[in-house]
């Protein structure tokens, strides 16, 4: 399976000006460069990227699609806040899709091996990010860990839907680790255990563990 790009600011940026603006702005929102309630306008986005207002307008529409801003007619776009309900809803959807994907892989040894290679690469990258104190990289690989599982289930509709939520998931993870850096190592260790359950084909334990993984994150206002 050819790996897809999961977050808009990763990979090759030989795309439209609008998508470049959207990707750069999304990354800034994830890292807190723009906070909840901040107003983005076509003029400020265009000026900051040396572009015209048309691609800036298209970029704001894309940011809205990713759930990072709320459009304000004739004003611009407000950066959204992450509510506890949104956090829970996002993670519930992710957990359901992951559990189903692991069930589908239970008897597919080749598929499991290919997935595990990707998952252990994510885990290794998270460890390196922890050593370097790069919490954005940690968050990116956290998103990759979970969405690679969903991709491996082979449901393209579900995969694309979850991919569109990637920036919102990255923001949840980044915020959680910034607020409580010690939690990041725990999240990584839980990923190791989840990967081991996939390797063993233990779908029942995986479903229980992935729910507990989420519950531990949300109980502290975070996510994993």
Secondary structure, 3 states (H helix, E strand, C coil): CCCCCCCCCCCCCCCCHHHHHHHHHHHHHHCCCCCCCCEECHHHHHHHHCCCHHHHHHHHHHHHHCCCEEEECCCEEEECCCCHHHHHHHHHHHHHHHHHHHHHHCCCHHHHHHHHHHHHHHHHHHHHHHHHCCHHHHHHHHHHHHHHHHHHCCCHHHHHHHHHCHHHHHHHHHHHHHHCCHHHHHHHHHHHHHHHHHHHCCHHHHHHHHHHHHHHHHCCCCCC
